[in-house]
Amino acid sequence: MGVSRMPWNADKSLWIGVHCTRGHIAVPADSMNSGNDFNVFLPREGRVAKLNREMVRSSILDKKISASEISSITLEYEACVAYSKYINRKGESIEEVHRLFLAYLGIDFVGIRRRSDYLPERAAVCYHCRNALNSSVNLECSACGWILCACGACGCGVDKVKMFNRAVKIRFDMNIDVAGERSDINLPW
């Protein structure tokens, strides 16, 4: 794996650099020509922020970035964008909400279906948002067969959500991040 200075990711959609105080940053290619302020992904903070172009340029360090760091930051950015779409889903169909939820978790969408009328009715509670579910009203995920919730959750994401919850609990219990400073965690659950 090579190491490069101020590189682009593989599909040239993100420029990745190192900021003197914020660590790694990623600038989406489509915001490069957007005036004095542009959108910058801040992996350490797990969010996209609008920053002044000249202030960012003057604060970039001349540090090498490995291919694995580029790949990791690209995946984090894609997850951040998918989550942003998921939480801003007003008026979307259940199929689209389910698609966005799975995209955020990095899971491929297979489809949704109506439950067969020949099967007995099932009731459950969503593991993600705790809404009541009923198979006579709600659709099912074609991949796992679980009842779909209005939040988009199904059984495909249950293990990933549990893993995220454990990671958040550990970080909250320790109350530190890898640099040894107090951490603020911005995860959706």
VOZAGU-788208 format. One record per residue: residue in one letter; x, y, z of N, C-alpha, C, O in turn. Coordinates in pm, whole numbers, plus 50000, padded with zeros to 5 digits. Layout:
N
AXYZXYZXYZXYZ ...
***
This chain:
189
M500854988250000500005000050000500895012450000501815013550080 G500605021649910501395033749898500975044349998499925043550061 V501845054350009501565065750095501685078150008502645079449932 S500735087350019500815099349937500505111650019499955110750129 R500865123149965500605135850031499365142249968499255143049846 M498445146750052497235153650009496505146149897496265151949791 P496165133749917495625125549809494125126749790493395132149873 W493695121449677492275119349648491985104749677492885096349674 N490715101649706490355087549722490285081049584490485087749483 A489995068049580490075060249456489195065849344489625066049228 D487975070249374487105075049267487125090349252486265096049185 K488095096649314488305111249303487105119449353486875130649307 S486355113749448485205121049502485545128549631484795137349672 L486685125049695487095131449820488585134849817489405126449779 W488915146949856490315150649878490555149350027489745154050107 I491645142950066491905140350208493225146550248494245144750181 G493195153950359494385160350411494395159750563493515153850624 V495415165950623495535166450768495525180950813496385188850773 H494555184550895494395198050949495205198951079495315189051151 C495755210651109496635211951225495925209551359496565205051453 T494635212351370493935210151497492845199551489492515193551591 R492275197151372491145188051359491525174151310490665165451297 G492805171951283493245158851233492875157151087492845166851011 H492585144851047492215142250908490945150050872490025151350953 I490915154950750489705161150696489515155850554490465151550489 A488275156250508487975151950371487055162350309486035166050367 V487435166850190486635176850119486015170049997486735165549908 P484675169349993484015163449876484325171649751484325183949755 A484575164949640484915171749515483825181449472484115192049417 D482555178049498481475186849454481365199749536480595208649500 S482105200949646482075213449721483325221749700483475232449760 M484245217149615485505224149591485305238149531486065247349562 N484315239749446484105252649378482865259749429482095265449351 S482665259449561481425265049615481625278149691480945280449791 G482525286649647482695299749710483695299549824484585291149829 N483535309149917484475310850028484365299750133485365296250197 D483175294450152482975283650249482685270850173482025270950069 F483185259650226482875246950164482655236350271483055237950386 N482015225350230481735214450322482985205950341483665202350245 V483285202950467484455194950503483995183950597483335186650697 F484345171450566484035160350656485135159550760486325159350727 L484725159050887485645158251000485495144451066484615142751151 P486325134751029486165121151081486205120351233485465112451292 R487065128251297487165128051442485845131751509485505126651615 E485105140851444483835145451498482645137951436481525139051486 G482875130351330481825122651266480755131151202479575127451205 R481135142551145480145151551085480755159650971481975160050953 V479865165850895480285175050789480035189150841478975192150894 A481035197850825480905211650871481225221150755481985217650664 K480635232950758480925243250658482055251750715481895258150818 L483215251850646484385259150693484875268850587484615266950468 N485585279050631486145288950540487305282850462488225276950520 R487255284250331488245278250241489675282450276490555273850287 E489915295350293491275300150319491795295750455492985292750471 M490905295250555491335290750687491735275950682492695271850749 V491005268050605491345253850592492675252550518493565245250562 R492815259550406494055258550327495285262350407496315255750397 S495175272850488496335277450565496645268350684497705269750745 S495755259250717495945250550833496245236050798496285227450886 I496465233150670496755219450627498235216450649499115224250613 L498485204850709499865200550734500365191950618499575185250551 D501655192150596502275184250491502615170450547503775167550576 K501585162150563501775148750619501355138250519500425140250441 K502035127050523501695115850437500465108750490500265107750611 I499645103850397498425096750433498465083250363498655082550242 S498285072650439498375059150382497095055650306496045061750326 A497205045850220496055041050143494965035650235493775037350207 S495355029050344494345023750437493615035150508492415034050534 E494315046150540493655057750600492665064050501491565067850539 I493075065050375492195070550271490935062050260489825067350256 S491105048950256489965039850245489045040950367487825041550352 S489625041350485488845042350609488065055450615486885055350651 I488695066550581488025079650584486915080150480485855085850505 T487155074250363486125073750260484895066150309483765070650290 L485105054650374483985046850428483245054550538482015054150543 E483975061450624483345069350730482505080650670481405083550717 Y483025087050565482295097850498481005092450436479945098450451 E481095081050367479915075150304478865071450409477665073250385 A479295066250525478355063050633477705075750688476515075750719 C478485086450700477955099250749476905104650653475855109350697 V477165104050523476205108750423474945100150425473835105350420 A475125086850434473965077850439473125080550564471895080450556 Y473765082850678473015085750801472275099050788471135100250833 S472905108850729472275121950709471015120450624469975126450654 K471105112550518469925110050435468855102550514467665105250500 Y469305093150598468365085150677467595093950775466375092550786 I468265102750846467555110850947466745122150885465875127850951 N467015125550760466265136050692465305130250589465185135650479 R464645119450622463855111650527462395115550520461585107350478 K462005127350558460605131650565459825127650439460245130450326 G458695121150460457805117850349458255106350260457645103850157 E459325099250298459815088250217458945075850237458305074150341 S458915067250138458205054550149458965045450245460155047550268 I458305035450300458965025950390460105018850318461125015650379 E459945016350189461015009850112462255018750109463365013850130 E462075031550085463215040750079463845042650217465075043350228 V463035043450322463555044650458464375032250494465445033350553 H463865020450458464585007950482465905007750405466935003750459 R465855012050282467065012750198468115021850262469295018350267 L467695033550312468615043050375469185037550506470375039150535 F468335030950585468795025050711469885014650683470915014650750 L469655005850587470634995650553471915001750496473014997150526 A471765012250414472945018850357473815024650468475035023850462 Y473175030450568473935036150681474735025350752475865027850797 L474175013450764474865002450830475814994850737476534985850781 G475824998650609476704991850513476184978250469476974969450436 I474874976650468474244963950431473514965750298472834975850278 D473634956050208472964956850079471454955250094470984946950172 F470704963250020469244962550018468824951449923469284950949809 V467944942349968467454931349884466044934149836465704931349721 G465214939649924463834942749887462904941250006463324937550116 I461624944149983460594942450086459434934750026459304933849904 R458594929150112457444921350063456314921850166456524925150283 R455124918550119453984916550210454094902650270454524893250203 R453704901450392453704888350459452584879850399451504884950370 S452854867250382451854858050327450634857550418450754857050541 D449454857650357448194856650434448034843050500447224841550592 Y448794833150455448684819750510449464818050641449254808450714 L450344827250669451154826350791450434833050908449674842550887 P450644828351029449974834451145450504848651169451634851951133 E449674856851229450044870651260451124870851368451104862851461 R452084880151353453154881651452453144895851506452824905351434 A453484897451632453654910551693455064911051752455594901051800 A455674922851748457034924351800457254939051838456374947451823 V458454941651887458874955251920460174957851846461074949351847 C460304969451783461514972951708462694974351804462604981451904 Y463804967651774465004968351857465674982051847466444985851935 H465404989351741466075002051717465365013851781465995022151846 C464035014651762463285026351812462215022751915461595031651973 R461995009851938461025004752036459555006751997458685006252084 N459275008951870457885009651823457274995751817457974985851794 A455964995051840455254982351829455114978751681454874987451598 L455264965951650455174961051513454144949851506453944942451602 N453464948751390452494938151370452564933751225452504942051135 S452684920851201452844915851065451594917750979451684916950857 S450454920251040449254922450960449234936650901448514939350805 V450034945550958450074959450913451404962550843451414968750737 N452504958150903453834961550853454324951750746453944939950747 L455154956550654455794948150553456974940750614457334943250730 E457574931650537458734924050582459934926850492459784930850377 C461124924750547462354925350469462484912250391462314901450446 S462794913350262462944901350179464184893250216464224881150194 A465204899750272466454892750305466334884550433466744872950436 C465774890550540465774883650669464394878750713464294870250801 G463324884050652461974879950689461424886850813460314883750856 W462174896150870461704903350988460704914150948460724919050835 I459834917751041458864928551019459634941751008460524944451088 L459264949950909459904963050892459244973450982458024973950994 C460064981551044459564992651126459545005351041460225006050939 A458775015151083458735028051014460095035051016460365043650932 C460965031351113462305037351119463245030851018464355035650997 G462815019950953463615013150851464335000750900464934993550820 A464294998151029465034986951085464394973451052463174972351039 C465254963351040464834949451023465904940751089466834946051149 G465774927951078466734918851140468134919351079469094915151144 C468274924350958469594925150894470574933750974471774931250972 G470064943751044470934953051114471084950551263471804957951330 V470414940451317470384938651462471784936551521472084942351626 D472624928651458473974926351512474834938851506475594941651599 K474734946451396475524958651385475084969051487475924975951544 V473784970251510473294979851608473754975851747474144984451826 K473704962951780474194958351909475674961351925476114965552032 M476464959251818477894962051822478144976851846478984980551928 F477394985651775477545000051795477175003851938477875011852001 N476094998151989475665001152125476734997152227476985004552322 R477354985352208478424981052297479614990552290480174994152394 A480004994652170481135003752154480855017152222481735022752287 V479635022152206479285034852269479305033452421479805042252490 K478765022352473478735020152617480155019552673480435025552776 I481035012452606482425011452651483065025252654483725028752752 R482865033152547483475046452543482865055552650483575063652709 F481545054452675480935062552779481435058452917481705066953001 D481555045252940482045040453069483465045353094483805049453206 M484295044852990485675049353005485775064553002486685070353062 N484825071052932484765085652921486025091752861486385103052892 I486705084152774487885089452708487895085052564487215075552526 D488685092252483488885087652346490335082852334491055082352434 V490755079352215492075073452198493195083152234494295078752268 A492945096252228493975105952264494015108352415494865115752464 G493095102052490493075103752634492265115752680492305119452797 E491515121752586490705133352620489255129052636488865118152591 R488455137552699487025134852712486425133952572486775141952485 S485545124552550484975122952417483495126152416482785123652514 D483025131752305481615133852280481245125152163481835126352055 I480295116352181479965106552079478655110352011477655113052078 N478675110651879477495114351802476995102551720477015103051597 L476555091851787475985080551717474465081351728473945087351822 P473765075451635472325077051630471545069651739470355072351756 W472155060651812471395053551915472135052452042471625046752139 
***
